[in-house]
Amino acid sequence: MPLDPGRLARVHRVRTLQLGLAQAEEARARDQVASEQALAGRIAQLAAAVAPTEMDLGAMSLAAAAHYRERLQRSSEAAANRVRTAEYEAQRTATATQSAKRDQSAIEKLIQRGQQALVEAELRSLQDLPDTPRKNRHDPC
């Protein structure tokens, strides 16, 4: 059954658009992972900066530092969860991009097969033409 070239062209355009959207989504997800990792790193730096030192601190300073460390610990855990979520999303979008690429490649192969089938049909029609008798260019001398 021959495939309609117009329909294949429309499907190819749609698949190409889907691939572009999937690639954009994957890039956004990778950027989100980098952003979340940077945030987690900044929180870790803040937690290290609030860590107790050997200096003689008053009770209020120790209480305040403990309070900030506790809040930073919760923020660090939340940031780690966001990083895991962003990494999962990046992996999911990479899979979606691969799937979109496979779909587009499949359509391109169908288009190629259709073009090859047209060429083969044209060659067969040329081969099936009746032989034309050769005419001498000149009358017998």
C-alpha angles and dihedrals in degrees: 000000000000116000120232108251092209092054092047090050091052092048090048091053091050093048091048090052090048090051091051091050092048091050091049091049090049091051090049091050091050089051090050091053091051091048093049092047090051090050091050089051092051091050090051090052091050091049090051090050092053093047113121118265132202092257116114105258128182124247092256092053091050091048092049092047090049090050092051092045090053092050091045090050090054090046090049092052091048090048091050089052091049090050091052091048092048091048090050090049091048090051091048092050091048088055090048090051091051090050092049090049091051090050092050092047091050091054091047089053091050090051090049092049090049091052091047090050090053091051091048091049090051091050091050091049090051091049092049094055112114116256112260115222114246114245121211111238093217133044114247109278 
